[in-house]
Amino acid sequence: METIIITTAVVTGFTGILAILLTLADRTIANYGEKKLVINEDREYIVKGGSTLLSALIEEKIFIPSACGGKGTCGYCKVKVLEGGGQVLPTELTWLTEEELKNSMRLSCQCKIKEDMKIYIPEELFNVREYEATVELIEDMTSVIKKVRLRLSEGAEIDFKPGQYIQLKIPAYDGNDEEDYRAYSIASSPHDKNHIDLYIGYTGGTATTYVHKFLKEGDKVYINGPYGDFYYHDNRDKEMILVAVGTGIAPILSILHYMAENEIDRKATFYFGARTPDDLFELDLIKYFEEKIPNFKFIPTLSRVTEEHKWTGARGRVNVHLEKDIENADNKEAYLCGSPAMIDTVVELLKKKGFTDENIFYDKF
Ligand code: FES
């Protein structure tokens, strides 16, 4: 028994040392030089070998969605690698379906450029631009959520669909050595092309620490976008079920701005889940939407109220009310935004009521 334990420890130790040596060798000895990157067959770039595909694309001002700052934990940065790219790494497997693996999809943040490569990316990503902006306003919405309003510099304009998101560049700061990007949904009206409103909740991570502890009004920031296939579908007239928790309210507010400004009178009910009355925000703006959009109804529902709160509104999680209020899927579609747990629960519930994939749009974060 003792021999087995010693042998296992020696093998584990040896493997660990080998892995460290290989990583160090890759970083210090390996010099891949310059490599050719061909995108969509007709665009050629000479890029630094050894860097990740994601950072090489950013260097060329080609922006791929990347909500985790290249850490391999969001699964957003998928591109199709037609040639080069080597073996799929274990860190990518969690995020790639069998279908995607068959179609040569890779996580660009994990895939290193060690040889010439050919890749394919959706043409619309070439329209994603980087914008310089000034922080015009920072306002506390709750004890953990700040509203950040950005004004694009020199009259620049951004075209986006209500529901889409941008990526905010997180610079190095005291306690964070590396630049990073984080995705935030746009909360403002798509008609105001010079401003972007974001709601950013504090999590203690590098991006939210930067926003909550370092960012000031008047600071210059960089954003890129717009991104995302979660957006208001204009060509429909179905009743809308809108559901959000926490900062998931952002894209829903952008959709409501759009509906108010375009005098859209589709029936729409917005279920907003929070814990206590202190977690509700932008109530005046929502009141304005209630006055402006003829068939719009707002149902805030709180899951942790006590008698002290004197709350007379709806109680419980959003799914409790959806279960009760929605009889069937007839002529309805749903827009959901919030945590993966909330979205999974609500999607399951809606599907039981007859909703199909085509009638459920969601943005998990
Ligand atoms: S998985 Fe998040 S950027 Fe690649």
Residues whose N, C-alpha, C, O or C-beta is under 5 A from the ligand:
A	BS01	FES	P65 S66 A67 C68 G69 G70 K71 G72 T73 C74 G75 Y76 C77 L107 C109
